[in-house]
Amino acid sequence: MKKALILFLGLFCCASFGQNKQTRPNFVIILADDLGFSDIGCYGAEIQTPNLDKLAAKGVKFTQFYNAARCCPSRASLLTGMYPHQAGMGTMVVSKVKDRSQENSTQGWLSRQTVTMAEVLKTVGYQTFMSGKWHVGEERPDWPLQRGFEQYFGLISGANSYYELLPNRLVLENNKPYKIPDSFYLTDAISDKAIGYIEQSKGAQKPFFLYVAYTAPHWPLHAPAEEIAKYRGKYLKGWDKLREERLEKQRELGLFPKNFPLSPKEADISDWEKTINKDEWDLKMATYAAMVTRMDAGIGKIIEKLKANGQFENTVVMFLSDNGACSEILDNRAKRDLGDESYEISLRKEAGEKGSYTTYGKEWAALGNTPFRLYKQFTHEGGIATPMIVHYPKLIKKPLQTNQIGHIMDIMPTCLALAKAEYPTTYNQNAIKPLEGSSLVPILEGKTRKPHSYLAWEHFDCRAVRQGKWKIVWSKDVKKWELYDVENDRTELTDLAIQYPKKVEEMKVFYQEWSAKVGVKNGDK
């Protein structure tokens, strides 16, 4: 009898311990690459994204959420909960680290004085997986498995063909080079590996953290022919008409007021009616749309796997983009990435095809960022505004759309709060910088969160500070501070700097304080 009682109590304790661990939520953090603010259905697009739209319809949709203007800085900020400069990623990754003894804000690899979400969540029993683009450390000491992830599949560096491996690119499965099969399509591979990790997690009595970092819809424009065919001809309306249609849909969705204006078209973008090669332009945008739809389909499969495993209700799913739509042209980049001979071949191929290497230009990027100004790498709203969706049935009892302001560095403290994980002061014998982001949990609960005192940005001498309704912004091209009332003028149409010079000086003080704290160069301007 006594032995039976001891056995019963032991089994009870073990069962209770397993249940306690399962009360912590799972996390699936999904990051798109170069997706514009309006490029999914629930943010105004004509592009079909039914799976993301369903998540938004039952979750929290942010109208004023920010990234860090470009791929590497945003990824560093998401992973560490810090401003990019604090994480060592104020500019971009470097291919070779010359000296690890002294760290700085633009070193090009994740600082050892920061911790990643994976590193912290492992301390409270999480399984940690990643599928997709890393781009915050090219060398092995800085790879995902060295920064807290137990399993990894994906592209270590930046852009790559979706069908084959370009020179100087590294696709890994854990720490081993991955041999690309003939049937390979990168977006599908990222989705499939993510689904495999979810299936693998099912047997363990532990929650999981899964970071899914798609390369879609970053150039080059590659998509399966059957996916492109769904959109062929739909973009012959042209960018002028489609920008108007997207804004009208955004107004209907309540993203913006009925009288919200559209930013003016840049002078070097032609009127659609005067544009030549309309069929070629239609093909480029149809391919881009196909890339987004294929990514959404993969997200749908991830959701179905969570449901099949009985994990969906206890999983936090977040979706956002690393920067605004991209206006880059690839002529010189293609020569460097492909080599002259391959470059010449790529020019004879159409967008979407294997071996092609092209972008869709600022013409379609302006559509992606509707209704905002400018693009990826700029700190005007077109560069830093992102769609942001959070779905978590256990916490979000009532769907809502919020205009409370958030930043990509807020994702880590949100996950730590929900996982009941403590942010460390030391890790691996390194002193860890204090966490910069703040939790979004109050917003997810339908409450008002205490906002950041201000937010700031800097990337290749594009700068900005936002405090409340005011924003100052400095473009590397214009080289002067502009002032906007972004509560009433988020398209940044009316520069108030001359009208309110004292406000500009006040905001510049915030920038100077911030730049000194995080290590921005030229911070005194």
N, C-alpha and C positions, 0 to 999 in steps of 0.2 A: 504493500500500500504506500509506504513511504517513498519507495523508488518510483512508483507510478506518479505520485504527486510531484516529485522533483522533475521527472520527465515532462509532465504537463506544464509546470511553471517555466521550464526551459523553452519548450515549444512556444508558449504564450509570449515570452519575452522576445524570442527571435521574430515571431510574427509581428509583434508590435513594433520592433525596430525597423523591419522592412516597410511597414505601413508609414512610419514616421518619415523615412527617407522618401517615400513616394508622395508625401504631401508637398514636397518641393516641386515646382513646375518644371517641365521641360522647356527648352528655348530653341526656336528656329528663327535665326536672324538672316533675312534675305536682302542682299545688296545688289541692285542693278548697276550697270556701268554706262555712263553717259546718257541716261534716260532723262528727257526733259520733263519739266513740271507737269505739262498737260498730255503726256504720252501714254497714259492708260485711261480706260473708259471712265472710271469714276472721278477723274480729274479733267475730263473734257474731250478726250480723244475719240475719234472715229475708229481707232484701232481696237480690235476685239480682245478684251482681257477679262473674260467672265469669272475666272477664279479669284483674281485680285478684287474685282468688283464685289463678289460675295463676301470676302473677308471684310472689306470696308463697310458693307451694309450691316454687318453684325458686330462691328468693332468700333474703334475710334479712328477718325480720319482728321489729320492735322492740316490746317490751311496755311500755317506759318511755321513750318519746320525748316531747319537749315542744315546744310552739309558744310564742308570746308573747301569748296570751289574746285577741287580736283581729286583724281583717284588716290594717289599715295597719301596726301594729307587726310582725306576723309577716312580712309581705312585705318590709319594710325589712330585717329581720334575715336573711331567706333570701338576699336579693340582695347584701348587704354583708358577711355574716359577723360582724356586730356585734350588741350589744344594741340594741334599738330606739331608746333615748334617744341612744346614741352616733351613730346614723344620722339624728337629727333627727325621729324619729317616736315620741316617747314617748306621744303621745296619738293624734291623727288628722290627716289632710290638712287643709289650709286651701284655700279657693276662690280667695283672692287673697293673694299674697305682698306684704306692705307694705314690707319692708326686707330686702334680701339682704346687706347689708354686715356684719351681726352675726348669727352663727348661735347657736342654742340647742337644747336637747334636745327641745323641743316645737314646733319651728318649722313642722312640717307639710309638709316637702318634704325629699328626700334630701340629706344634708350633702355639701358639696363636699370635705370632709375624709375622705370614704369613697369607695371604688370599688365598682362592681357586678361581679358575676361576668362579665357580658358584656364589660365594659371590660377586665378582666384577661385573659380568654381570647382576646380579639382580638389581644393582644400576642404570642401564640404561634400565630397563624394560624387561629383558629377562625372559622367563619361563625356569626353570632349572630341568632337569630330568637325572637320572642315572639308568642304568640296567647293573648288573654284579658284579664283584669282587671288593670290597673296599680295605681291607688289609692295611689301614693306621690309624687304630684306633679301638681297640676291644670293648671299653666301650662306653656307650650311649652318653656321652658328645662329643665324637669324631666321631659319626656316620654321614652319609651323610646329613640327615635332619638338623643336628646341624652345618654343614659346607656349607650351601648355597643351597642345593638341595631341591626342593619343593616336589618331588616324587622320590622314590627309590625302586628298587627290586634287590635282589641279595645276594651274599655270603659276609658276613662281614669279615671273616677270610680268610685263605689261601686255600689250596687244599681240595677238597671234592669229593666224588663219584659223577658221573654224573647222577646216578639213584636214590639215596637215601641220607638221611642225616646221616653223620657219627657222632660219639660222639664228643662233645665239638665244634660242628660247628653251626653256626647261619645263617640261611637264613631268610631275612626279606622282607616284603612288607611294605614300609614306616617304622614305628618303631615297627611293630607287627610281631611276628614269623609267618612264612609262612608254611602252611601244604602242604607237597609234595604229589601230586596225583600219582596214580599208573602208569600213562602213562608218567611220568616226564622224560625228558632228558635235562640236564642243559643248553647246548648250545642253543637248540630250545627255552627254556623258556626265556633266555636272549634276543634272537632275537625277540620273540613274544611280550615281555613287551616293548622293544624299539619301535616296530611298533605301539603298543598301545599308547605310549606317543606321537609319531608323529601325530597319528590320533587325539588325544586329543588337540594337539597344534593348529590344523587347525582352530578352531572356534574363537580363541583369536586373536585380532589385535596386536599381539606382536610376536617378533622373539623368537626362542627357542635355548637352548644349551642342547645337549644330549650327555652324556658320556656313551659309550657302552664298558664295560670292560669284554671281554670273559675270561673264564677260559681255554678254548681250546687254544692249544693242550697240556696243562699241564697234567702231570700224575694225577691219574691213567689212563691207556689206556682203554678208554671206548668209544664205538661207536656202532650205530645200525648195526645189521648183514648185512642188505642189502647194507649199505654203505661200509662195510669192503669187501664184496664180489667183489666190483668193482676193488679192488687192489690185491686180493689174487693171488699169483704167480708172480706178477710183481717185487717183491723184491728178488726173487731167483737169480737175477744177482749178488747180493751181494754189500756190501758197497764200495769195491775197484773200481769196474766198474762204479757204479752209481756216485761216487764222480767225476770221470773223465768225465762222461757224463754231469753232472751239470756244471762243469767248462767250458766245450766246449760250452754249451748253453749260459752261462754267457758271454763268449767271443763274440758269435754271436749277443747277445743282446746289446753289447757295454758297458756292465758293467765293463769289464776289457780289457786291450790290448790283442792282439793275443798271445803274448809270456808270459802272466801272469802265474806264477807257482802255483801249488797246494801245500799246506802245507803237510809235511810228516806225515804219519800215526804214531800214538803213538805206542811204542814198545809192550804195553800190549793188543793191538787190533790185533787179529789173522788175517791171510790171509783168505779171504772168502773160498777159495778152501779147506782149512784145518779145517774149522769150522764145528762142529757137530750141530745137531738139526736145520738144515737150515729151515725146515718148521716152526718151532716155531719162529725163527728170522723173517721170512717172515710175519707171522701173526702179530707180534708186530709192524712192520713198516707199514703194511697194515692198522692196526687199527689207528696208528698215522695219516697216510695220510687221512683216512676216517674222523677223527676229524677235520682236516683242511678243507676238502671239505665241511663238514656239516656247519662249521662256515662261509665259503664263501657263501654257499647257503642262510644262514640267512642274510648276508650282502646284497645279491641280493634282498631279500624281503624288506629290509629297503629302498634300492634305489627305488624299484618299488612303495613303499608307498609314498615316496617323489615325485615321478613323478605323481602318481595318484592325489596327493593333489596340484599339481602345485607349489611345493616348491623346486624342484630339482635344477633349474637354480640359485636360490639364497641361496643355502646351501653349506657351506664349509665342505667337507668330508676329514678327515685325517685318515690314517691307519698306525700303526707301532706295534712293539713288545716290551715287557718290558725288555727283555734280550735275550742272545743267547740261542741256544738249550741246553737242560739239560742233564748232564751225571750222575745224581744221581741214586743210587741203593736204594731200599726201604726196605730191610730186617728189619733193626732195626726200621725204621720209621713206617712200617706196624704194628709191634707189639704194638707200642705206640698208633697209631691212631685207630686200630681196636680191640685191646685186643687179648690175646694169642689164644683163641678159634677161633675167627673170622679170625685171621691171618692164622691159620692152614687150615681153610676152603678155604681161598683165594688162597692158594698155589695149590689147586686142580682145580682151575678154569683157563680157558684160557684168554688171553688178549682180551678185548672187552666185556666180559660177566659181567653182574651185579654180584657183590660180588668179582670180581677179584681186585687185587691191585698190579699193576706192572708198570715198566718203560721199556724203550727200550735201556737203557745203552749208554755208550760213543761210542759204535760201530756205532749206527745210529745217535747219536748226532753229531758225526764228519761229517756225510753226511749233516745234517741240516745246519752246519756252513760253508760249502764249500764256498770259498777255505781257510778259516781262521783257526787259531790255537786256541785250548782250548774252553771253554764252559761258560755257565751261571756262575756268581759270580766272574769269572776272569776278569781282565782288559786288557788282550790281545784282539785282534779284534774279536775273536770268542765269547767273553763274552759281548761286548758292541756295536758291529755293528748291525744295524737293517734295514730291509726294511722300507721305508718311502714314502708314496704316499699322495699327496694333490690334490684334485679335486675341482675346483670352477669356473664354466663357466663364471661368470661375471668378473672375474679378469684374469684368465689364458686363454688368447686368442690363444696361440699356445702351444701344448704339448711339453714338454722338459724333458730331463734327465740331471741332474746337478751333478757335483762333488764338488760343494761348500759344506763346512762342516757345519752341524747343530747338535743341541743337544736337547734332549727331553724338557729341560727347556725353549727352544725357542717357544714352542707351545703356552703357555699362552700369552706372549707379542704379538704374531702374532694375536691371537683371539681378544685381547683387541684393537689392532690397527685397525682391520677390523670392530669391533663393535663401534669404536670411544668411548671407555670407558677409564676413567682415573684410573690409579693405585693409590690407596690411601696411605697416610702416616700414617693414624690411622684408626682403624676399631674396633668397639665394645669396645672402650676406651683402646685399645691396640696400642702401637706404632708398625708400620709395617716395617719390614726390606726392604731396597731398592731392587727392582726387579733385578735379576741376568741375566736372559735370555734376548735375543734381537730378534726383529721381523724378520720373514722370508719373509715378504711382498716383499721386493726388489727382492728376488730370484723368487718368484711366478710371478712377473711382467717381468721376463726375464732379470733382471739387475744383477750387481755384488754387493753383500752386503759387507759392512765392516765386516771382520771376528772378532770373539772373539780374544783378544790378546793371550789367550791360554785357553785350556780346561783341567780339571783335574778330577780324579776319586780316590776313596778309598772305599773299601768294605771288611771288615774282613781281613785287611792287604794285600789286593791286591791293587796296586796303579798304576797310570799312569798320565802322562802329555803329551798333544799334543800341539805343537806350529808350525803352518805351516806344513812343510814336516817332522819335527822331532817329535819323540815320545820316551819318556822313560817309561819303565814299570817294575814293581816289583811284582813278584809272591810270594804268601805266602809260596810256596813250595821251590822255588829257593833262595829267600831272598837275591837278589842282583839287582841293577839297570841294565837293558839292554837298549840299544839305537838302534833305527831303523829309517831309512829313509823311512817313510811310503808313500811318494809320489812315490817311485820306488820299495818299498819292503813292501807292505801292508800285506803280509802273514807272516811278521816278521821272516824271515829265517836267516838273517845275522845280528848278534849282533855287532854293531860298537863301543861299549863302550870302548874297549881297544884302538881302533884307534883314537877316538875323546874324550879323557877324559875331556877336557875343556867344550865341549858341554854338557856332562853329568852333570858337576858341574853347568853350567848355567841353565840347565833345573831343577835341584834339587832346585835351588833358587826359581823358580816359584812354585814348589810343597810346599816348606816351607812357602812361602807367602800365598798361597791358603789355606793350612791346618790351619794356624793360623787364617785366616779370617773366615773359616767355622766351626772351632772347631774339627778338626780331631785329634784323639789321635796318638801318635808316629809320629807327623808331622815333627819332626826335623831330621829324619833319611835320 
